[in-house]
């Protein structure tokens, strides 16, 4: 195993999602096609896929994106229209996690973990 490479979010409106995620992650996509939009986030891939009409969102998998200031980023996502799911919570020591739902119902996690180092 080489580690995590890509996180995919399915969205009903790819164009709107591209703009929202550009604002949310403060970056533009490096790959932008009608069938897939890809962002490079800290060396990892955030991908957007067009969603089929009868698609069901699963909440049994959750990805956390690292942040320096969890409260600020959490509030910024809410200000961009995301819906509160789990407020910033201490999960041990100084590690904090939070989740929101994006405008398409995807769970989007953020984590502050000063101990995490990329190999």
N, C-alpha and C positions, 0 to 999 in steps of 0.2 A: 504494500500500500504506500502511496506517495502523499496521501493527505488530501484534504478538501480542495477542490478546484473550482466548482461552479455551483451557484444557488440559482434556481429558476423560480420565477413567480409568473403565474398565468394571469392574464388580464383581458378584460372584455374590450378595451379600447387601447390598442398599442400606442397610438400617437399621444393620447392624453397621459398614459402611463410613462412614456418616454420623458415627457416634460416634467411630470411629477417626480420621478426618480432622479432626474437631472438636478432638480432643486433640492430634493431630500439628501442626496449624496454629494452635492456640490461639484458635479462633474458631468461632462457630456459623454454620450456613448462613443465607443471606438468602432462599433459595428452597428449599422442601422439599415435593416432590410424589412420588408413587409412581413416576413416570416419569423424574425428574431431581432431583438435589440440587445446588444451586449455592452456592459460597462466594466472597466477594470477598477476594482476597489481594493487598494492596498495589496495588490498582487493576486487577488482572487476575482472570479468572474461573477457578476450579477447579471442574470439573463432574464429577459422578458419574452414570453411566448403568447401569441394570440390564444385566447381561451375559447373552447368549443361551448356552444350554448348550454348544453346539459352537463357541463363540468361541475363536479362537486369539490369543494375545498376540504382538504384534510388538515386536521390540527394535531396530528400525531407526530409531526416532524417540525422542529423549530431550529432556525439558524440564528445565531447572535452575531451582529456586526460590532466590532470593537470601537469604543469611543473614549475620549479623554474626559468628557464632562457629561455624565449620563442625564442629569436633570435638564441641562440646557438642550441637549439633542432630543430628549423625550418631548419637551415642550415645543421645540421647533417642528417636530413631526406633527404634533397635534395642531399647531398653527397652520400647517400645510394641508390640513383636512383629514389626517389620519384619526382613527377612533381609538380611544383608550381601551386597552385590554388588561394590562398588568402594570401598575405604577412602579417606578423604581423601587426595588426591594433589595435589602442586604441579604445575601445568601451565604455569608460566612466571611469572617475577616473583613477586608475592605472591598470585597467583590460585590458589585451591584448589577442587577439585571432588570430589564423592563421590556414590555412588548406593546405594540400597537397593531391595529389592523389598517392596512392601506385602503385606498378608495375602492379596491376590487375585492376586499375581504381576505387578503393574504396576511398571515401573521408575520410581523417584522420584528425581530428581536435585536436589542442592543445590550452591550455588556461593557462595564468598566472593570477591567482586571489588570492591575498594575504588575502582576506576576507573569502574565503571558508574554512569551518571547517567540518570535518566528524563527525557526531553525534555518 
